[in-house]
Structure formats: structure tokens, C-alpha cells
Amino acid sequence: MEKLINVNKVRHSFSGATSSYDDHAELQREIGRRLLAHLEFTKIKPANILDIGCGTGFFTRLLADKYKKAHIYATDLAANMVCHTREQHPKRLPWQRKYHHTISDAVALPYQDASFDLVTSNLAMQWVPEAQAMMKEMRRVLKPGGLMLFSTFGRRTLIELKETLAHVNPKHTSSVLPFADVMSLGNSLGECAVEDHVTDSDLFTLTYPNTLALVRELKGLGASANAIQGRSGGLYGRALLRDIETYYTEHFQHEDGRVHATFEALYAQAWFKEYSYADREGVIPIELI
């Protein structure tokens, strides 16, 4: 599941996409709603909840609506995203529950061991260079009896675009992330000292008026090829876009004239079992806002 992700470029890309993100994020919202539905089958009553990779705060608000007495902590790598999430939360009275917002890396969270009853993340893990490191960090901040719950994109995501790039110019196939499969995700989770871990998946087919609309949506979501190590412009060069449009339209266009794209969502959850706390190095400085 290792990916050649440039964390600084991910931060810059998503900060720049804050104003456009919600205009393109209906799939992300639907996956968030389905992720939240996994909690319908648990009896957890969390007092403190952490949402990692909060983005513009949609999933954070779902959690707040479901657990009205819980203190909510939201964190993201991109400062603009965290600011947007904070602005969306309602004003509170002194005796009401608190919202907390931080800018931090998902693999170096600025929280003490065993701090949260519920740790969540909706579609952030695919942008972390080492997914298992993020899982272990989620596990570290869980309290005994706590639950970790997250979603990420699976290997069948954008298979049409991968095929197109492989045909047009194989060197550009790295512009599409090598997403995890559900089995490797489960194996990685099983190595994080958790119990009762469960993984499942959904497959979505979205349609667009043309290939350019798909590329624009990916860019509007912050999913820029620039965030991948060694990429510099990637999908957005004019000549490459023209070649992509030709091949994609020929092979992946519906009878109604629209093109389609596949997205696979993976969901995972696991409970705290037992943990021997170890010294941790390399925690990055964080900025409270």
C-alpha cells in the first residue's frame, strides 16, 4: 500500500481546493454517509471523537449530529480546510460541548495516547504515504474499548483513467494513485493490535458529460497529479488531455454520450484490544487555530 506521495504538495493542493471542494464532493459525501451507517451496528457512546482529514467538515458534522454530547476534535493537513471546518460549526455556549481544531499530519497526531473513544477518517488515507502508519497512529490515540472507523479508495478506482493513460503514454500512469485492495487493507489493519476488524467495499459508477469534466472534478477535489512524487502537471497538459479525451471517449462512453468512471470505496473498523505504549519520535509541531 506504499505510495509515492509528496506530503507538502498534498497540503498545498488541498488548501488550494478548499473553495471548490464541496462543489465536486457528492461522492465523498455519500461515502461519508455510508461510513457513518456502520456506527448503527455499534453500542458505542463516545465522549471524545477525533476526525482525521476532516476536509471541509462534512463528516465531522455528521458525527456531531449523531453524538450530540461528545466533544469533537477535527484535524487536517491543510490549514484552509481546518479553517473552513471551524467556521461551519455553530456558536456554542460555555456549558455546551466543545469543538477543537488542529492542523496536523495523520501519521503524527498531536494527541496523547488513549485520548479518544472514537477515531474516524473519511477518504484521507489514500493521501498518506504509508497507510499502515496512519492506522497505527489512529490505534495509538484510542482509549481502551474505543473504535477506529475509516474509509479509503480501493484499487478499482479510476480503472478507466488508468487504462487510458497506459495506452496514451505509460509514463503518466503514475498520475493515478495505486489504491489498496480490500484484502491488503484488512491485513494491514490486523497488524495494528486491534480486534474484531472488519472491512467491506462499495463500487460506484459516475458519469460525466465528457472526459474533461472528470479531470476538472478531480482537480476541484484537490486530487492533483502534482501531489505525487515526481509529477509536474500530469493530467493537465493540453496535449495529454487531448489524447486522453480521444481514447477515453472511444472506450468508455455510454450510449447517451456521457463517459463513465469507476470508484471503489473501502470501509474498515476495529476495536481496541490491548496496547503497550511505546516511546514515539518525530512528532511534528502543530498549529492550533
N, C-alpha and C positions, 0 to 999 in steps of 0.2 A: 504493500500500500504506500510505499515511499514515493514521494512526488518531488519534482524539482521546482519548488515554489519559492519565489522571492518575496519574503515577508514584507519588506519595505515597500515593494511595488503593490502588493495586495492592499496594504494600508492606504497608499496613495490612490489606488484605483477605486476602492470603496468609499473613501472620503469624498472623492470627486463625483461619485454616482448618487450621493445622498438625495439630491433634489429630484432625480429621475427614477429612483429605485421603485417607489411604490406604484408608479405608472406601468411598470412591467412585471410586477411580482405576484400576479394572481396564482401562479403555480406554487410559488413559495408559501403563499398564504394557505392554499388548500393542503399542502403537505403539513404545514403547521397545525391546521385544524385536525388532521388525521393523527398527527403525533400526540396532540392533546387528548384525543379519544382513547389512547392507550391507558390513560390515567383513570378512565371509568371503571377499569377492572382491578383497581388497587384500593386499599383502605387507608392510604397514607394521608395524614393531616399535617402538612409541613408548616413549621413556624417560620423557617427561613429558607428562601428559594433563591438559587443562582441561575441566571440565564446567560450562557456564554455565546458570544457572537450575536448580540441582540439586534444588530442592524438598526432599522428604523423603529423597532419596538413592537411589531405586530404580535409576535409570540409572547413577549413579555406581558403585553396587555391581556392576552388570553389567560395567562397564568394568574394575573392579578384579579381577573373577573371570576375565575374558578375558586381561588383561595383568598377570600376577601380579608382574612385576618392575618395573613402571612406577610412578613417583611420581604420585599422584593429587591434583589440585587441584580443589576444589569451591567454587563461588560462587553466591550468590543475593541478590536484592534484599531478601528478608525474613529478618530475624535469626532468628526462631524456626525457620524451615526449615533454615537453616545449622546451628543448634544440634542439631536433630534428626538431620541427616545425620551430623554429627560423632559423635553418641552411638551411631550404628549401626555405625560402623567398629570392627573388632576391635582389641584392645590389641596393640601392636607391641613387639618387642624392638629394642634400639638398632641392630642391624645390618640390620633389615628395611626395606622400602620405606616412604616417608613419605606421610601424608595431610596436606593443607593445606586450610584452610577460611577463606573471607573473605566479608564482606558487601559487595557492590558492584553498581553499575549495569552492565547488559550493554553499554551504549554508552560506558562509561568504565572499562575494566578496569584494575585496579591492578597490571599486569604489564608488564615491559619488552617492547620489540619482539623478535620472533623468539625467544620463550621456550618454545614447545610444539611437539611433534611431531604431536599430535592435539588438535583443539579441537572439542568437541561441545556440542549443546544439544538437549534433548528437550522440545518443546512449551512453550517460553518465548517465542519470537519474537513470537507474536501479542499479547503484553502489553507490547511495546516500541513507543513512539510512532513511531519511524522504523526500520523493519526493515532497510533498507539500511545505516543507521549501525551496527547490530549486526553485520551481515555484514562491514563494513569493519574493525570492531574485532576480530572473530574472525581476519580476514585479517592484521591488524597483528601479532598475537601469535604467528602461525605461524612456525616455523623453515623454512628452505629445504628443500623436499621434504616439508613437512608437509601434513596433510589436515584440512579442516574438514568436519564432518558434522552435519546438524541436521534436525529435523522441526518442522512448524508446522501449524496447522489451515488447511484450504482453504475456498474460497468456498461450497462446498455444505454446509458445517457448519451445522446447526440451521436448514435452509431451511424446515422446517415451523413452527418458532417464529417465524421472520421473517414468514412469510405470515400467521400468526395475529395477530401484533402489528400488521401493516399493516392487517388487517381490523378488529381491535378498536379500535385507536387509533394512527393512523400516527405520531404524535409519539413513541411508545415504540419504534419500530423501531431507533432508535439504541442501545437497550439490548443489542442483539446486535452484536458486532464485525463490521466489514466485512472478512472474511478475504480473503487473497490467492488468486489462481488460479495454477495451476502455470506458466503461460507468463510472467506478470509476475514470479514468483519467480525463474525462470531468467534473465530479462532483468536483474533487479537483481543477481543473483549474477555475471552476466557482466561487470558494470561494476566489479567489485572486484579486478581484476588477478589473476585466477586462471585456471587452465587445466583442461581435461577436466571441466568442471562438468556434472553430471547431475542431473536432477530426475525424480521419479515420484510416484505417489499411490496411496492405497488408500481405498476407500469402505466405511464401516461403518454398519449399521443396528442400533440398540439399541432394546430395548423396555422399557417401564415399566408398572407396574400402573395408573397414572393420570398426568395432567399434573403434578400437584403433586409426585409423586415425581421427575419430571425436573427441576423447578425446584429442589427440595431438593438434588438431586445437584449441580447447577451451583453452588449456594450453598456446599455442603460442600466443593467443589473450590476455593473462593475466587473463582469466576467471578462476582463480584457486579457488578451494573449500576452500583454506586457507583464502580467503578474507571474508568468512562468519564466524560470531562469533561461537566459539566452535569447528570449524573444524580443523583438523590437518592431512592433507594428502588426506583425502576424496577420490576422484575418482581415485587416482593414486597408491593405494596399489596393489601389484601384484595379491593377491588372489581375491580381489574385482574386479579387471579388468578382470580376467579370467571368473568369474561368470557373469559379465556384458556382455562380449563378447558372451557367450553361449546363454543367454536369448535374447539379442538384435538381434543376427543373426537369431535365430529361428523365431522371431516375426516381425522383421522389415527389412527383406532382400528382395530386388527386384528379379525378375526372372533372371536378368543379373548378380546376385551375389553381387551387391552393396547394402549397407544399406542406409536408408534414415533418415533424421532428419527434423523436422518442426521448422520454425522460424516465429514468428509473429512480424511485425513492427507496432508500433502505432505512428501516427503523430498528432501534435497539434499546433494550432496557436491562438493567441488572441491579441487584440489591447488594448492600454492604454485607460482608461476612465477618472477616477479622483482618486486622491490619497492624503490622509492626512499623511504627513511624520511623522513617529514616531521615537522616540529615539531607537537606536539599540545597544545591548550589545553583547559581546562575539566575536567581530571580531578578527580573528586570525592574527598574524603577517604574512606578506608575504615577499617573497624574489624576488627582481627584478633581472632579468638576461639579 
